[in-house]
Amino acid sequence: MPKTSRRQPAERPDAIIGAALEEFASKGYAAARLDDVAARAGISKGLVYVYFKTKEELFKAVVRTLLVPRVDHLIADIEASPLRADELLRGPVLSFMQQMARSRIRLVLRLLVAEGPKHPDLTEFYHREVISRGVRLIRGILDRGVARGELKPNPMQEFPQLFVAPMLVAVIWQMLFEAHSALDTDRMLAAHIEMMLAAISNPPVSGAKGKS
């Protein structure tokens, strides 16, 4: 196998993870086999088991490698940012949502929508590592905006899932209806953010010109 002989040990985990994403996307979680992942990665079957003992372990590695660092980066950027709540939601939050809706990593969420009920351990893992952290981040932005007077108190502080729900809509639409009616997910997500902010934003406080 030429590919196997040329691939360096440090490159193998990344190659396996990339191949696993493609295999999961192509066949689903239940039907994917580690042997097929090895073939797609161009390495021997035994090498996959050196790095990942089970398919569940490999799925978790895909999420930790391809998605969790993006979430970490978004959280760090927002926690260090002096921007207003509405600027954060229109800026880094919207950009993250748009990228996720277009990225190949959305295939992980699509897989969970299709097969998650049969694999509750995987949905619990994804919720812990990704969903719960994203929900806390949105709630933190909303709470901070309300505390600063930038936003009105609103039900989305209790239900921040309302802000991220369109990402799930985009994934389901692409999975079921894209062949019949293409959806511009970038514009849909931007429109959603604008509608949410129109309902909860306070006008910016500025110098009252012309008033005594």
Buried (B, 14 or more C-beta within 10 A) or exposed (E): EEEEEEBEEEEBBEBBBBBBBBBBBEEEBEEBEBEBBBBBBBBBEEBBBEBBEEBBEBBBBBBBBBBBEBBEEBBEBBEEEEBBBBBBBBBBBBBBBBBBBEEEBBBBBBBBBBBBEEBEEBBEBBBEBBBEBBBEBBBBBBBBBBEEEBBEEBEBBEEBBBBBEBBBBBBBBBBEEEEEEEBEBBEBBBEBBBEBBEEBBBEEEEEEEEEE
